[in-house]
Amino acid sequence: MLIFPRKAKRLMRSSDVTSKQRELIRELEETGTFRVLRSITIPSPQPGTLREGERLAIVLDTETTGLDLRDDEIVEIGLIAFAYDETDQFTRVVGVFQGLREPENPMSEEASNITGITTDMLKGKKIDLARLEEVVSRASLVIAHNAAFDRPMCEKLSPVFKDKAWACSATEIPWRMLGYEGAKLGYLLYQSGLFHEGHRALEDCYALLNVLSVQQKKTDKCGLQLLLASARATRVIIEVSSPYEFRAFFKSRGYRWRSHPARCWHKDVPESFFDTEIREIGQLNSPEISTVTRRETAFERFKGGL
């Protein structure tokens, strides 16, 4: 069973804009001084069985007591179950779920300031895990805008998340190559000509779904199509232990330094790029370099170690 908000906010859709308003927008934007942002669309849910060719995915967001994967907890979870077709394009919202829970330890002041969620709002609240798990179990893919954080947090909340395929809309779409200043949701919304009333879990889910549905100018695909293609691909994680003298080499090739749990340079690449990376590392011709690799699909990605 999917949960539908009793009083969901209805924001103006493009179809609601009058001809007079369109003319005013055109006049303002043609001056070069103004840019008019449009509120995100909140599609009305269309529940029911999947149609021929459709698959079900989930856009998910969490609000937490803090940013420590080991000790902090989820206080709010929101998700939108939506269908997509054979071309990997959004077709309809099937339903939504949202829930609050009182944590064992209080929220940090910073987290409360960002989300607007207070201790009083959480008193006595519990997430209906049975209904949450029913929704998640039906989905082929779980999408989060910071899956490396949200997946471990959700796996602490319920085991239903552990065997799902996950995708990260922040890191698996080449936003900068598409002309965006960064991958933060606020940047993506603004540069897509949109705005929303964040920062709560379900509102951010609607915002992300809008961004993923935007047709990109530098490609013939929307963000959702690019993300689903990435999620289907096997990627190779390369971890390299190397002397300091090769630091510039690894930075120039996009490797990132990590000090925990082991000190190494690391990078994940499509499987088709793996041989090239290994060949380039080999040309350094250093016996002090050691390389470890592992392959990951969407079922293993972003699990994190708790």
C-alpha positions, 0 to 999 in steps of 0.5 A: 500500500502506498501512502498519499498525503492528505493535504499535499501542497499544489504548486503552479504547473506550466499548464496553469500559467495564463497567456498574460503571465507568459507574455510578462515572463517573456518581456522580463527575460528578454531584457536580460536583467531578469530570469523567472524561475518556475515552481516544481511540478507535483504530479498527482499520483496515479496508483495501480498496477504497472502498465506494459513496459513500465518499471517502478523506481523510487526517489528517496531522501532522508533527514538525520540527526547528523552526518555520522554514518555510524552514530546518527539516525534517520528522523524523517524519510520521504520517497516517491514511487514512480514508473518509467517506460521502455525509453527510461523516461518518467511516466507517472507517480504511483504513490508517495510515503513519508514518515517521522521517527523519534531518535534515540539521541537528539538531533544536532543543532545544525541539522535542526536548523537546516531541516526545520525539524525540532525535537518536539516535532519528533516526540512519539513519532514512529515510521510505519516500517511495514508500509515502507517495506511494502513500497520499497520491495516492489521497486527495481531501483532506489535513487538518492541524491547522496546515495553514499550517505542515504544507503547506509542510513536506510540499511540501518533503518530496515533490511529491505534496502540491503538487497536493492539496486541503488543509483546516485543522482549526484555522482552518476550523472555528469552534471558539469559536462552538461553545463551545471555549476555543481551537483547540489540540488539547489544548483540543479534546480536553479539552472533548470529554471526551477525552485522548490520549498526545501529542505524536507525529505519529501519536498526534496524528492519532488525537486529531484524528480523534476530535475531528472525529467528535464531534457538536457540541452547538451544531449538528447537525453534527460537526467533519468535516462543518463542515470538509469544507463549508469545504474545498469553498468558494471563499474570497477573500483581501483585502489592504489597504494603509491609513493608520494612522488606520484601524487600529481599523476593520480590527481591528474587522472581524477583519483581521490585520496582516502585515508580510511580504512586504508591510505590509498588513491581510489577511482571508479571507472566504467568497465570499458576504461579499466584496461586503460587505467591499469596500463597507465599505472603500469607505465609508472614502472614502480615496484612500490605501487600496488593496485587492488580492484573490484567490480561493482553493480548497482546492487553493491554500490554505495553500501559503505562500511559501518 
